């Protein structure tokens, strides 16, 4: 795959993902209101709980999808159809075993539904029905849709968006109509959930086979393939620790916050995490599909080109991440005041810590993309240490400083592992001699970010935002526009990667090759 086609596919994937993200976000706003009105909070709450239970059982999958994607980069670059078929066949064997585990685990779990859901006012069959439909949808991904990994690894994520996301949007619209105008709205809602899961699966399978008509299951046993691709199984085990570590952190932090605070404070903090989650989803929609392009670049093996692209991606991502973080700091309080009232605001120091956590989580994306592309997952101690530091420091500091102490514990653990260790691990293993270059661009970008933040903050502190939605939107556009412009001009003046990356994007846009 050429540099031009990598850039073209990356831009196309990002634009299509962003469009579907916006469509889904807008539709979710309206559909949530309709479903709450016609289905009620109990059914939607039950659906959320069932999803969480199924997500817990899905822990068995952790690592396989990432490992398959990493393993496919090289054969896709070499157009090695036989190796691609063998790897996907091995994935199919593994996914079938996970599916059987999921069925068995679900059967055992459902035996305890009368105990787990003893407080609900709805008939118990509602619980079994919702969980059953969700399980059916999950099993489709293991038995049918697992082949979609070849689309992702070959930078054709936009094909997945066209099929699955389009079906999802149509499903939500039809569900809204059904629950509004037909009797027995819950039955319609549930039936449509199952029907469209099947339709989406069929659409994705069709488009996958159309793009890769030679994609077939090879006539080799699981044992043969496992032996031939033993490194693949090793990578799965390594990735499992990293994914499990992340899962533990996301599940334990809310419990620690609850232990050292009131339910009221937890609810107030939850309003801010909704905003953070929205920004994380936005950035993932823009950048997730670029990972396959990085994998293809690494498979090509040109180290000078790899270093050059790293600098370009780092600068472009830093521009977007810094803009989002600064805008969150400036606009979170006015938005929450407009949304639910001033009584739900957190102290400014807490908001600053939340923004710091978001900045670390988003600014790590470039390093993570290259770590995934190289398959560097052997540091299984890192997520374990991060988890211990996170929980230990959060408990210790939370006892003295409350919510701010808990968030500070999370940030300290992230700085040690994410900010310091991960870049060192990548550069020392695969990008030797690039260490000083990375340190220079990171510190220079961070310095510019702090300076521009201080300047913009002082400019807008002179203005007092007026009440009302129109005034908030106007103020938001001004804040984001001014900060983005200052950051863009500053980074272009100091960063060659920023200039070259932006030139590459503008070149493709001007030629209408997206």
PyMOL commands that set and color helices and strands:
alter all, ss='L'
color gray80, all
select helices_A, chain A and resi 3-38+41-61+64-78+81-110+113-116+124-143+145-153+157-181+185-211+222-228+230-259+263-287+290-300+303-339+342-344+348-363+365-374+380-430+435-460+469-494+496-510
alter helices_A, ss='H'
color red, helices_A
deselect
rebuild
show_as cartoon
